Amino acid sequence: MKLLVFRALWGMTGPLEAQVAQIAAAGYDGVEGAPPNPADMTPAAFLALLERHHLQFIAGAFVTDKADLAPTLNRLAEYAPLKIDLHSGQDSMTRDEGSAFFEEALRVEATLGVPVGHETHRGRAFFTPWDTAYYLRQFDTLKIVADYSHWVNVCERLPDDQADALALANARAIHIHGRVGYEEGPQVPDPRRAGVCAPPGVARGAVGVDPRAPHGGRRGYPDLHAGVRPAVVPAHAAAYQRPGGRPLAGVPVGRGARAATARLMRTGLGAPGVMPRCE
């Protein structure tokens, strides 16, 4: 099994050509995100740009309504993605509405020949471990993009009591969004922002860089995007690393996650930080 690390376009600024060049120079295997508006860059031009930099593509989109699934997935398939990541449905859907949504998603996916993962995300149909498990049991071929940090936020705890749901989700994961974090802050803020305390023993401004961060161009912490189907995904999908790769609080980090973290630390595009602590 080979770990493929993708860099998300979300939060990056500047011309798309420059963003792609920066991602390639940092040593990533591919790009993840929404494709450009065809009015700004045609699918053929975008694919040519990625090919020049030897990068693969994971396409992403938000789909709330069942009626939008076919047009959205068919549009994304024009970009020849390795896979597709959807923010699917809404947390307020009834089980019947959700089942109809995913039945349609699987029908369209079967016509494309491109694997589609539905992200475990706040505000979406897969916003909790138990809701996700319900739909995965309903549909044997339904797949997920695992970002379990959202489950930590929604559950307001590490979902250690959801072992069966996690095992099922792990088995269906085709893509991972990993985050630096801890139990009460699974998606940690940039400690250089005003009002955010500096990490212990680290001066403000000394931690990490990541152009994904949406706040005023400031940079925050990285997501590790592993473009492989994992055999095992940590229950909380967090990297918990000090600079140098030493885990915090004894949290185990798999060999692949360590390698990906080390790669991020060697580049200027994303480096893991330490756990913030307010005095």
C-alpha positions in Angstrom: 0.0 0.0 0.0 1.3 3.4 -1.0 0.4 6.6 0.9 -0.6 9.4 -1.4 -0.6 12.9 0.2 -2.8 15.5 -1.4 -2.9 19.2 -0.7 -6.2 21.0 -0.6 -6.8 24.1 -2.6 -9.2 25.4 0.0 -7.7 28.5 1.7 -4.9 29.0 -0.8 -4.6 32.4 -2.5 -3.1 33.7 -5.7 -3.4 32.5 -9.3 -4.3 28.8 -9.6 -1.2 28.2 -11.7 1.0 29.4 -8.9 -0.9 27.4 -6.3 -0.5 24.2 -8.3 3.2 24.9 -8.8 3.7 25.5 -5.1 2.0 22.2 -4.3 4.1 20.3 -6.7 7.3 21.9 -5.4 6.4 20.9 -1.9 6.4 17.2 -3.0 2.7 16.4 -2.8 1.2 13.6 -4.9 -1.9 15.6 -5.9 -4.4 18.4 -5.5 -7.8 18.2 -3.8 -10.7 20.6 -4.1 -13.4 22.0 -6.3 -12.3 22.4 -9.9 -12.0 25.9 -11.3 -14.9 27.7 -12.9 -14.9 26.6 -16.6 -15.2 30.3 -17.5 -11.8 30.9 -15.8 -10.1 27.6 -16.9 -11.6 24.8 -19.0 -11.4 21.2 -17.8 -8.8 20.4 -20.5 -6.6 23.4 -19.4 -6.8 22.4 -15.8 -5.9 18.8 -16.5 -3.0 20.0 -18.6 -1.8 22.1 -15.7 -1.9 19.1 -13.4 -0.1 16.9 -15.9 2.7 19.4 -16.3 3.3 19.1 -12.6 2.8 15.4 -12.4 -0.1 15.8 -9.9 -3.3 13.7 -9.5 -6.7 15.2 -8.6 -9.4 14.6 -6.1 -12.5 16.5 -6.9 -14.8 17.9 -4.3 -18.2 19.5 -4.1 -21.2 20.3 -1.7 -24.5 18.5 -2.6 -27.5 19.1 -0.4 -30.4 18.0 -2.6 -30.8 14.7 -4.3 -31.7 16.4 -7.6 -28.3 18.0 -7.7 -26.3 14.7 -7.4 -26.3 13.7 -11.1 -25.4 17.1 -12.6 -22.7 17.6 -9.9 -21.1 14.2 -10.1 -21.2 14.2 -13.9 -19.5 17.7 -13.9 -16.8 16.5 -11.6 -16.2 13.4 -13.6 -15.1 15.6 -16.6 -11.9 16.3 -14.6 -10.8 12.6 -14.6 -10.4 12.6 -10.8 -8.8 9.8 -8.8 -11.9 9.9 -6.6 -14.6 12.4 -5.6 -15.2 13.8 -2.1 -18.8 15.0 -1.4 -20.2 17.0 1.5 -23.5 15.1 1.3 -27.0 15.9 2.4 -27.9 17.7 5.7 -27.9 16.7 9.3 -31.7 17.6 9.4 -32.6 14.9 6.9 -35.0 12.2 8.0 -33.7 8.6 7.6 -36.0 8.2 4.6 -34.7 11.3 2.9 -31.1 10.3 3.6 -31.7 6.8 2.2 -33.2 8.2 -1.0 -30.2 10.6 -1.3 -27.6 7.9 -1.0 -29.5 5.5 -3.2 -29.3 8.1 -5.9 -25.7 8.9 -5.2 -24.8 5.2 -5.7 -26.8 5.0 -8.9 -25.0 7.9 -10.4 -21.6 6.7 -9.1 -22.1 3.4 -10.9 -22.4 5.2 -14.2 -19.1 7.1 -13.7 -16.5 4.5 -12.9 -15.0 7.0 -10.3 -15.2 6.1 -6.5 -17.2 8.6 -4.5 -16.7 9.2 -0.8 -19.1 11.0 1.4 -17.3 13.1 4.1 -18.0 12.7 7.8 -18.7 16.4 8.4 -20.7 18.7 10.6 -23.9 19.8 9.1 -24.0 16.9 6.7 -25.8 13.5 6.7 -22.6 11.8 8.1 -22.3 14.2 11.0 -22.3 11.6 13.8 -20.9 8.0 14.0 -24.3 6.5 14.6 -26.0 8.3 11.7 -23.1 7.3 9.4 -23.3 3.7 10.6 -27.0 3.6 9.9 -26.5 4.5 6.2 -23.4 2.3 5.8 -25.5 -0.7 7.0 -28.2 0.2 4.6 -25.9 0.3 1.6 -23.1 -2.1 1.3 -21.2 -0.1 -1.4 -21.5 3.3 0.3 -18.0 4.8 1.0 -16.8 7.6 3.2 -14.1 10.3 3.4 -13.0 10.0 7.0 -12.6 13.3 8.9 -13.4 12.2 12.4 -12.4 15.5 13.9 -16.0 16.6 13.1 -17.4 13.7 15.1 -15.3 14.8 18.1 -16.8 18.3 17.8 -20.4 17.0 17.4 -20.1 14.4 20.1 -18.1 16.7 22.4 -15.9 13.8 23.3 -13.6 11.3 21.7 -16.2 8.8 20.4 -14.5 5.8 22.0 -17.9 4.4 22.9 -18.7 4.1 19.2 -16.3 1.3 18.5 -18.6 -0.6 16.2 -19.5 2.5 14.2 -15.9 3.4 13.9 -14.9 -0.1 12.7 -17.5 0.1 10.0 -16.5 3.6 9.0 -12.8 2.6 8.8 -13.7 -0.3 6.6 -15.5 2.0 4.1 -13.0 4.8 4.1 -11.4 5.6 0.8 -9.8 8.9 1.8 -8.6 10.5 5.0 -8.6 14.1 6.2 -6.2 14.1 9.2 -5.9 17.0 11.6 -3.6 18.2 14.4 -5.7 18.5 17.5 -6.7 17.1 20.9 -9.8 16.1 22.7 -11.2 19.5 23.5 -9.8 21.1 20.3 -9.8 18.6 17.5 -9.4 21.4 15.0 -6.9 23.6 16.7 -6.6 27.3 15.8 -3.5 29.2 14.6 -1.7 30.3 17.8 -0.5 33.4 16.0 -4.0 34.8 15.7 -5.0 37.6 18.1 -6.6 36.2 21.2 -5.2 32.7 20.8 -2.6 31.6 23.3 0.8 30.4 22.2 1.7 26.7 22.5 3.7 25.7 25.6 7.4 26.5 25.2 6.9 27.9 21.7 7.0 31.6 20.8 4.0 33.0 19.0 4.6 32.8 15.3 7.0 29.8 15.6 4.5 27.1 14.6 3.6 25.7 11.3 2.4 27.1 8.0 -0.6 26.2 5.9 -2.2 28.4 3.3 -5.5 26.5 3.8 -6.4 28.7 6.8 -9.4 30.9 5.9 -8.9 33.7 8.4 -7.6 36.8 6.7 -4.7 35.1 4.8 -3.1 33.9 8.1 -1.8 30.4 8.1 -2.8 27.6 10.4 -2.4 23.9 10.7 -2.3 21.2 8.0 -4.7 18.6 6.9 -3.1 15.3 5.9 -4.9 14.0 2.9 -4.1 10.3 2.4 -5.3 9.1 -1.0 -5.4 5.4 -0.1 -7.9 3.1 1.5 -6.7 2.6 5.0 -6.5 -0.7 6.8 -7.0 1.0 10.1 -7.8 4.7 10.8 -7.2 6.1 14.3 -10.4 6.6 16.2 -10.0 10.3 16.4 -7.9 10.8 13.2 -5.6 13.4 14.8 -1.8 13.7 14.4 -0.9 15.0 17.9 2.6 15.8 17.0 5.3 18.0 18.5 7.9 19.5 16.1 10.2 16.6 15.3 7.4 14.1 15.1 7.2 13.0 18.8 3.5 12.2 19.7 1.8 14.2 22.4 0.1 12.5 25.4 1.1 9.0 24.2 -1.4 9.1 21.3 -0.2 6.4 18.8 0.4 7.6 15.2 0.6 5.1 12.4 3.7 4.7 10.3 2.0 6.3 7.3 0.8 9.3 9.3 4.4 9.8 10.7 5.8 9.7 7.1 3.2 12.2 5.9 3.8 14.4 8.9 7.6 14.3 8.3 7.0 15.3 4.7 4.9 18.2 5.7 7.6 19.3 8.2 10.3 19.2 5.5 8.2 21.5 3.3 7.0 25.1 3.7 3.4 24.2 3.0 2.3 22.5 6.2 4.0 21.7 9.5 2.5 20.2 12.5 2.5 22.3 15.6 2.0 21.6 19.3 -1.0 21.6 21.5 -2.1 25.2 22.5 -2.4 25.9 26.2 -3.9 29.0 27.8 -2.4 30.1 31.1 
